[in-house]
Amino acid sequence: MDALTLFGLVAVSAMLICYAFDDRSPWWGLGFAVACASGSIYGFLQGAWPFGLVEGIWAILAAHRWWRKRNTGRRGF
């Protein structure tokens, strides 16, 4: 297994774990966004640009969702 394949395996595994625990804390949502960004990087490095593009979109959506969840509990701001 080369370094790029290992990087992709870690990125996709982190996505799965963070998605599974997303309801427990908003920070898991941030982890999911970072893992999606890593998956996007992996896709582009591997040469699978459609995968990289879709994962990049998922990363943006997950970061936006995390931002919304993080700010939901605050009052007065």
N, C-alpha and C positions, 0 to 999 in steps of 0.2 A: 504494500500500500504506500503510495507516494504522499508527499506532504499536502498536495492540493486535495486529494481524495480524503485525507484525514481531516483537513479543514472543513470540507463540505459535510462530512459525517458529524463533526462536532456542531456545526452551525444548525443543521437540520434537527439533530437531537436536542439542542438547546431550544429550538422553536417548539418542539413537541412538549418538552417539560414545562416551559414557561406558559404555553397555551393551556396546559392541563391545570396549572395552579393560578390562572389569571383571576379567578373570582376571589381568591384569598387576600390579595393585596394589589394595589395599583402598581407596585414596583415589579410584579411579575409581568405586567403589561409592558413596562419599559424594557424588561429583559427580552420579551417577545419581539419588540421593535428592533432592538439591537441584533437579535438573532436573525431576524428577517433581513436586515441590512447586510449581515455577514453572509447569509444565503445568496443575496443579490451579488455581492462581490465574488462569491464562489462561481455563480452562474456565468458572470462575465469573464472571469479568468479561465473557466473551462471552455468557453467558446459557445455556450448555450445562451445567447443573448435574450431569447424570449423568456427563459426562466429567470435570468437576471433582472429583466424589466419588470416582470410580475412580482418578484420578491421585493424589488425596490418600491413598488406601489404598496405592497403589504406593509413594508416598513413605515412608510409615510402615514398610512391609515392607522397602524398600531400606535405610532407616536402621538398622533392626534387624539386617539381614544384615551391613551394614558394621560395626556395633558388635560382632557376634559374630566376624567375621573379624579385626577389629582386636585383640581380646582373646585370640584363639586362640594366638598365639605367645608369650604371657607365661607365666612359670612362677612359682608361689608366691603368686599373688594370687587 
